[in-house]
Amino acid sequence: MKCKVWWYMKNKIHEQDLVEIAVIGGTGVYDSKLLEDAKQIKLYTPYGATSSLITVGTYAGRRVAFLPRHDAAHIYPPHRVPYRANIYALKELGVKRIIAPGAVGGLRDETRPGDIVVVDQFFDFTKGREYTFYDGGQICHISAAEPFCSELRTMAISTLKDMQVRFHEKGTSVCIEGPRFSTKAESFFFRDVIKAHVIGMTLVPECVLAREAEICYLSLAAVTDYDCWSNEHVDNTSVKKAMEQNLITIREFLKRFIPEIPTARVKCECPTALENAVM
């Protein structure tokens, strides 16, 4: 039997505000030209406020929501993002699919700045975050063996191929606590021992909470630098410059990808993730 956590709903959401698809990313991901009849809404959750107002609207006949992960003013560092509030609010809005682009560092020679990685696995090296909706009263052991939606990943690979951009069909992402960047010792450990492909600070617990909410989740890792294992200097200025270039690719991807997402979810296991997971 599934948990009734989603029965706790304080918000009165109008039918026209319900959405199918959400994009969680930086403020630059949202293009005001992408949505028709766009408006911002504020939702209350048992986990506090979302990281920002949620922009909802219509694109190519699909209802879409945009949520800046760090707030529009970029005030939330990675370890302080209200991940539970964000996912809870999107679930309440009716979201079934989440597209989550994010800036990462490359840990391999082949994952170059400017590349997109369609992440298929992760290592969790975070330390003090709120990782689950099931903190007491009911136990849930969600499966994370294949943590990302198989259908969305297949579709994303096809879209990126059509765009003829540099990308990788799979890759393992290390999620660290932040907000600092890695030491060289850590960077070489993630590269040479764990053999991960990219490193970031926001993937966990966001993708795990989406799985607990039975929402399909796609991670698009946009490589901005080589992390500190290489001799290239990494700082906020260089990362920001590379991300601005990556945003062009992400925006074009969204324009092509969103209209192709099926309404029905029959090719993945995300909609039934809680079956046999709740004790």
C-alpha positions in Angstrom: 0.0 0.0 0.0 1.3 3.4 -0.9 2.0 6.1 1.6 -0.6 8.8 1.9 1.9 11.6 2.3 0.4 13.4 -0.8 -3.0 13.7 0.9 -1.6 16.6 2.9 -2.6 19.5 0.5 -3.1 23.0 1.8 -3.1 24.8 -1.5 -6.2 25.4 -3.7 -4.9 24.8 -7.1 -7.0 25.8 -10.1 -7.4 23.2 -12.8 -5.8 25.6 -15.3 -2.6 25.7 -13.2 -2.0 22.0 -13.2 1.1 21.0 -15.2 2.5 17.8 -16.8 6.2 18.7 -17.1 8.6 20.6 -14.9 12.0 22.0 -15.5 14.3 22.5 -12.5 17.4 24.5 -13.3 19.2 27.8 -13.1 17.4 31.1 -13.9 19.0 31.2 -17.3 17.3 28.0 -18.4 13.9 29.7 -18.5 13.1 31.5 -21.7 10.1 33.8 -21.5 9.4 33.1 -25.2 9.0 29.4 -24.4 5.6 29.7 -22.6 2.3 31.1 -23.4 0.1 32.7 -20.7 2.9 32.4 -18.2 2.3 33.3 -14.6 4.0 32.7 -11.3 2.4 30.9 -8.4 3.3 30.3 -4.8 2.7 27.0 -3.0 2.9 26.0 0.6 4.3 22.7 1.7 4.9 20.7 4.9 8.6 21.3 4.2 8.5 25.1 4.0 8.7 27.4 1.0 10.0 26.3 -2.4 13.2 27.8 -3.6 11.4 30.3 -5.8 8.0 31.1 -7.2 7.0 28.5 -9.8 6.4 29.8 -13.4 3.6 27.9 -15.2 2.4 28.2 -18.7 1.8 26.4 -22.0 4.3 25.3 -24.6 3.3 23.5 -27.8 0.0 22.5 -26.1 1.8 21.1 -23.0 1.5 22.5 -19.5 5.0 23.2 -18.2 6.4 24.6 -14.9 9.8 26.2 -14.4 11.5 26.3 -11.0 14.8 28.0 -10.4 16.7 25.6 -8.1 18.7 28.3 -6.4 16.0 31.0 -6.5 15.9 33.7 -9.2 18.5 35.7 -7.3 20.6 32.6 -6.8 20.5 32.9 -3.0 20.4 29.2 -2.1 23.8 27.4 -2.0 23.5 23.7 -3.0 23.4 22.4 0.6 20.5 24.7 1.5 18.2 24.2 -1.5 14.8 23.2 -0.2 14.7 20.0 -2.2 11.7 18.4 -0.3 9.6 21.5 -0.7 10.4 21.8 -4.4 9.5 18.2 -5.3 6.4 18.2 -3.0 5.1 21.4 -4.6 5.7 20.0 -8.2 3.9 16.8 -7.2 0.9 18.8 -5.9 0.8 20.7 -9.2 0.3 17.4 -11.0 3.8 17.1 -12.5 4.7 13.7 -13.9 8.0 14.4 -15.6 11.0 16.5 -14.4 13.8 17.7 -16.7 16.8 18.8 -14.5 19.7 20.4 -16.3 22.7 21.3 -14.0 26.2 22.6 -14.3 28.9 20.0 -13.5 32.7 19.6 -13.7 34.2 17.0 -16.0 36.2 14.2 -14.4 37.4 12.5 -17.6 39.4 13.8 -20.6 36.4 13.0 -22.8 33.8 15.0 -20.8 34.9 18.3 -22.0 33.5 21.8 -21.2 30.5 22.3 -23.4 29.5 18.7 -23.4 26.1 17.3 -22.2 26.0 14.1 -20.2 22.7 12.1 -20.0 23.5 10.8 -16.5 22.5 7.2 -15.8 24.1 6.6 -12.3 25.3 8.6 -9.3 27.5 8.4 -6.3 26.2 10.3 -3.2 28.9 12.1 -1.2 26.6 14.7 0.4 26.5 14.8 4.2 23.7 16.7 5.9 20.7 17.0 3.6 17.1 16.0 4.0 17.0 12.9 1.8 13.5 11.5 2.1 9.8 12.2 2.7 9.7 9.2 5.0 11.3 10.5 8.2 9.0 8.6 10.6 5.7 6.8 11.0 6.2 4.9 7.8 9.3 3.3 6.3 10.1 3.5 2.6 13.1 1.8 1.0 13.0 3.2 -2.5 14.9 1.4 -5.2 17.7 3.5 -6.7 19.4 0.8 -8.8 18.4 2.7 -12.0 17.8 6.1 -10.6 16.7 8.0 -13.7 13.7 7.5 -16.0 14.6 5.1 -18.8 12.1 6.5 -21.2 13.2 10.1 -20.8 16.8 9.1 -21.1 16.2 7.3 -24.4 14.3 10.2 -25.8 16.9 12.7 -24.7 19.7 10.7 -26.4 17.6 10.8 -29.7 17.0 14.5 -29.4 20.7 15.4 -28.7 21.7 13.2 -31.7 19.3 15.2 -33.9 20.8 18.4 -32.6 24.3 17.3 -33.6 25.9 18.6 -30.4 28.7 17.0 -28.3 27.1 14.7 -25.7 27.5 11.4 -23.9 24.7 8.8 -23.8 25.5 7.8 -20.2 27.8 8.8 -17.3 28.1 8.6 -13.5 27.8 11.8 -11.6 29.3 12.4 -8.1 27.2 14.7 -6.0 29.2 16.5 -3.3 28.0 18.6 -0.4 29.5 21.9 -1.5 29.4 24.8 -1.6 33.2 24.6 -2.0 34.9 22.9 -4.9 36.9 19.7 -4.5 40.4 19.4 -3.2 42.8 17.9 -5.7 43.0 14.8 -3.6 39.2 14.4 -3.7 39.1 15.2 -7.4 41.6 12.5 -8.2 39.8 10.1 -6.0 36.5 10.7 -7.8 38.3 10.4 -11.2 40.7 7.5 -10.6 39.2 5.4 -7.9 35.4 5.8 -8.3 35.9 6.5 -12.1 33.0 8.8 -12.3 32.5 11.1 -15.3 31.1 14.3 -13.9 30.8 16.0 -10.5 28.1 18.4 -9.2 26.3 19.6 -6.1 22.6 19.4 -6.6 21.6 16.0 -8.0 21.1 14.4 -4.6 18.6 14.3 -3.0 16.5 15.9 -5.8 16.4 12.8 -8.0 15.7 10.5 -5.0 12.8 12.6 -3.8 11.4 12.6 -7.3 11.5 8.8 -7.3 9.7 8.7 -3.9 7.1 11.0 -5.5 6.8 8.6 -8.5 7.9 11.4 -10.9 10.0 10.6 -13.9 13.4 12.4 -13.6 15.9 13.2 -16.3 19.4 14.6 -15.4 21.2 16.6 -18.0 24.7 17.4 -16.8 26.2 20.4 -18.6 30.0 20.3 -18.3 31.5 23.7 -17.5 35.1 22.8 -16.4 37.6 20.0 -15.8 37.4 20.2 -12.0 40.8 20.6 -10.2 42.3 17.2 -11.3 43.5 19.0 -14.4 45.8 22.0 -14.6 43.0 24.3 -15.7 42.0 26.9 -13.0 38.4 26.6 -11.8 36.6 29.5 -10.3 33.1 31.0 -10.4 33.9 33.3 -13.4 35.1 30.5 -15.7 32.2 28.3 -14.6 29.6 31.0 -15.3 31.1 31.7 -18.7 31.0 28.1 -19.8 27.4 27.7 -18.4 26.2 30.6 -20.5 27.4 28.8 -23.6 25.7 25.5 -22.4 22.4 27.4 -21.9 22.1 27.8 -25.6 22.2 24.0 -26.0 19.8 23.4 -23.1 17.2 25.9 -24.4 17.2 24.4 -27.8 17.0 20.9 -26.3 13.9 21.9 -24.3 12.2 23.4 -27.4 12.6 20.1 -29.3 12.2 17.7 -26.4 9.1 18.9 -24.5 6.6 18.5 -27.4 7.7 14.9 -27.9 7.2 13.7 -24.3 4.3 11.2 -24.3 1.3 12.0 -22.1 1.0 8.4 -20.9 3.8 6.8 -18.9 3.9 3.2 -19.9 7.6 2.6 -20.9 9.2 3.2 -17.5 8.8 2.0 -13.9 8.7 5.5 -12.3 4.9 5.6 -11.9 5.0 2.5 -9.7 8.2 3.2 -7.7 6.4 2.9 -4.3 5.1 -0.5 -5.0 6.8 -2.9 -2.5 8.9 0.0 -1.2 6.7 1.1 1.7 6.7 -1.1 4.8 
